[in-house]
């Protein structure tokens, strides 16, 4: 499912226009993104938790030359599914 299909699904389930569903989805995504930028986590009970993980600096290899390269430390988004989501899939 892509973003357009998700907007269609939201519009149909919530009985709202596609434009309103698109704005709602964009607002949710922006809210999650802004919260993660602050370093906080977003928990949606029954669905899961979005959090910020930290990846340490490390040494990698250039696949073409085999030369060692330094990879900087980075913050990465992580998602941990909730119990209800896991149960729905199994």
C-alpha positions as CSV (number, residue, x, y, z in Angstrom):
1,X,0.0,0.0,0.0
2,X,1.4,3.4,-0.9
3,X,0.4,6.8,0.4
4,X,-2.3,7.4,-2.2
5,X,-3.9,4.1,-1.4
6,X,-3.7,4.8,2.4
7,X,-5.4,8.2,1.9
8,X,-8.2,6.5,-0.1
9,X,-8.6,3.9,2.7
10,X,-8.7,6.6,5.4
11,X,-11.3,8.7,3.4
12,X,-13.5,5.6,3.0
13,X,-13.3,4.4,6.6
14,X,-13.7,7.8,8.2
15,X,-16.3,9.0,5.6
16,X,-14.4,12.2,4.8
17,X,-13.1,13.6,1.6
18,X,-9.8,12.5,0.1
19,X,-8.4,16.0,0.6
20,X,-9.2,16.0,4.3
21,X,-7.8,12.5,4.7
22,X,-4.6,13.6,3.0
23,X,-4.3,16.6,5.3
24,X,-4.9,14.3,8.3
25,X,-2.2,11.8,7.2
26,X,0.3,14.6,6.5
27,X,-0.5,16.1,10.0
28,X,0.2,12.7,11.7
29,X,3.4,12.2,9.8
30,X,4.6,15.7,10.6
31,X,3.7,15.2,14.3
32,X,5.7,11.9,14.5
33,X,8.6,13.5,12.6
34,X,8.7,16.6,14.9
35,X,8.5,14.5,18.0
36,X,11.4,12.2,16.9
37,X,13.5,15.3,16.0
38,X,13.2,16.4,19.6
39,X,14.4,13.0,20.7
40,X,11.1,11.8,22.1
41,X,9.1,8.7,21.2
42,X,5.6,8.4,19.9
43,X,3.5,5.5,21.3
44,X,0.3,4.5,19.6
45,X,-1.3,2.0,22.0
46,X,-2.2,-1.3,20.1
47,X,-0.1,-0.3,17.1
48,X,3.5,0.4,18.2
49,X,6.2,2.9,19.2
50,X,8.3,5.1,17.0
51,X,11.6,6.0,18.7
52,X,15.0,7.4,17.9
53,X,17.9,5.0,18.0
54,X,21.6,5.9,18.0
55,X,24.1,4.3,15.6
56,X,27.7,4.7,16.7
57,X,30.5,5.7,14.4
58,X,32.2,2.8,12.8
59,X,34.6,1.8,10.1
60,X,33.2,0.4,6.8
61,X,34.7,-0.8,3.5
62,X,34.3,0.7,0.0
63,X,32.9,-2.2,-1.9
64,X,34.7,-1.2,-5.1
65,X,38.2,-0.6,-3.8
66,X,38.1,-2.4,-0.4
67,X,39.5,0.8,1.2
68,X,38.5,1.5,4.8
69,X,36.1,4.5,5.2
70,X,34.8,6.2,8.3
71,X,31.0,6.1,8.8
72,X,29.8,8.9,11.1
73,X,27.5,8.4,14.1
74,X,23.8,8.9,13.2
75,X,20.3,9.0,14.7
76,X,18.0,6.5,13.1
77,X,14.2,6.1,13.4
78,X,13.1,2.8,14.8
79,X,9.6,1.2,15.1
80,X,8.7,-1.4,17.7
81,X,5.3,-3.0,17.0
82,X,2.8,-3.3,19.8
83,X,1.2,-6.6,21.0
84,X,-2.1,-6.0,19.3
85,X,-0.4,-5.5,15.9
86,X,1.7,-8.6,16.4
87,X,-1.4,-10.6,17.4
88,X,-3.3,-9.3,14.3
89,X,-0.6,-10.7,12.0
90,X,-0.4,-14.1,13.7
